[in-house]
Amino acid sequence: MATTPGVADRDARTDRTVQIVHTEEDLLTVRHAVRAATLRAGFSIVDQTRVVTAASELARNAYIHGGGGTVIIDQLALGGRAGLRLTVKDDGPGILDVDAALADGFTTGAGLGHGLGGARRLMNDFELHTSPGQGTTVIATRWAGR
């Protein structure tokens, strides 16, 4: 299910980093890798914070709800603009009710329920693909200065 149309097929990837998420410590590693990628892309401090926050929420969801997964960080270039695409994949149980999961306040645990919906708002493009029993993939892109 695509929640917001993306530009993933029209951009040029200039660099890729793959992070495995299987432990709590891996969540910190993801945050550091994403921060470094935003710096390389020339993001403002506000956009750096947006992307790192979104990545943290998505990676934590993959860890907690999906039993772990991968975070792929792609640096992008399109028409002279720099961007960052996060692809977060897990092989967990999937999301039964996507609309509810994207709504603020929805939680299946002890969190505040701003994870998926908050991550979607922090990024320019957001796609969510999930199937019960088949895992979840989120593809989220942020462009510098947009």
C-alpha positions in Angstrom: 0.0 0.0 0.0 1.5 3.3 -1.0 0.4 6.1 1.3 2.1 8.9 -0.6 3.4 8.7 -4.1 7.2 8.8 -4.1 9.9 9.7 -6.6 12.1 6.7 -5.9 12.1 5.5 -9.5 13.2 8.9 -11.0 16.2 9.7 -8.8 19.8 8.7 -9.0 21.3 6.9 -6.0 24.8 8.2 -5.2 25.7 6.2 -2.1 24.2 3.4 -0.1 24.6 2.2 3.5 23.0 -0.9 4.9 22.4 -1.3 8.7 21.2 -4.5 10.3 18.8 -4.0 13.3 18.8 -7.0 15.7 19.7 -5.4 19.1 19.0 -2.1 21.0 22.6 -1.1 20.2 21.8 -1.3 16.5 19.2 1.4 16.9 21.9 3.8 18.0 24.1 2.7 15.1 21.3 3.5 12.7 20.8 7.0 14.2 24.6 7.7 13.8 24.6 6.4 10.2 21.6 8.5 9.2 23.0 11.6 10.9 26.3 11.1 8.9 24.3 10.7 5.7 22.3 13.9 6.3 25.6 15.8 6.9 27.1 14.4 3.6 23.9 15.5 1.8 24.1 19.0 3.2 20.8 18.9 5.1 20.0 21.8 7.5 20.0 21.0 11.2 16.2 21.0 11.1 16.1 18.5 8.2 18.8 16.4 9.9 16.7 16.2 13.0 13.6 15.3 10.9 15.3 12.5 9.1 17.1 11.1 12.2 13.9 11.1 14.1 12.0 9.3 11.4 14.7 6.8 11.0 14.8 6.1 14.7 11.0 5.6 14.8 11.0 3.3 11.8 14.0 1.2 13.0 12.5 0.9 16.5 9.3 -0.4 14.9 11.2 -3.0 12.9 13.1 -4.0 16.0 10.1 -4.2 18.4 7.3 -5.3 16.1 9.2 -7.0 13.3 11.8 -8.8 15.4 14.6 -6.9 13.7 15.3 -6.0 10.1 17.4 -3.8 7.9 17.7 -0.1 7.3 19.0 0.9 3.9 20.1 4.5 3.6 20.4 5.8 0.0 21.8 9.2 -0.8 20.0 10.6 -3.8 20.5 13.4 -6.4 17.8 14.7 -8.6 18.1 17.9 -10.6 20.9 19.2 -8.5 19.0 18.5 -5.2 20.3 16.1 -2.6 18.0 13.7 -0.8 18.0 10.7 1.5 15.8 7.6 1.1 15.3 5.2 4.0 14.1 1.7 3.3 13.2 -0.1 6.5 12.3 -3.8 6.1 11.3 -6.5 8.6 10.0 -10.0 8.3 7.5 -9.6 11.2 3.8 -10.3 11.3 2.9 -7.3 9.2 0.4 -4.6 10.0 -3.3 -5.7 10.1 -4.8 -2.2 10.0 -2.6 0.2 8.2 -5.0 3.2 8.6 -5.1 2.7 12.4 -1.3 2.2 12.6 -0.8 5.6 10.8 -3.2 7.4 13.1 -1.8 9.4 16.0 -2.3 7.7 19.3 -2.4 4.1 17.9 0.0 1.9 19.8 0.4 -1.8 20.3 2.8 -1.3 23.2 3.9 1.3 25.7 4.7 4.0 23.2 2.9 7.3 22.6 1.6 6.1 19.2 3.3 8.7 17.0 5.8 6.3 15.3 4.5 5.6 11.8 2.3 8.7 11.4 5.0 10.9 12.8 7.7 9.4 10.5 5.3 10.0 7.6 4.9 13.7 8.5 8.7 14.2 8.9 9.5 13.0 5.4 8.5 14.3 1.9 7.6 10.9 0.5 6.3 7.9 2.4 5.3 4.4 1.2 4.2 1.6 3.4 4.0 -2.0 2.1 2.8 -4.7 4.4 0.9 -8.0 4.5 -0.2 -10.0 7.4 2.4 -12.6 8.0 4.7 -11.2 5.3 6.5 -8.3 7.1 6.6 -4.6 6.5 8.7 -2.3 4.3 8.6 1.5 4.6 10.3 3.7 2.0 10.6 7.3 3.2 12.4 10.1 1.3 13.4 13.6 2.4 14.9 16.2 0.0 17.2 18.9 1.3 15.6 22.3 1.5 12.1 21.1 0.7 
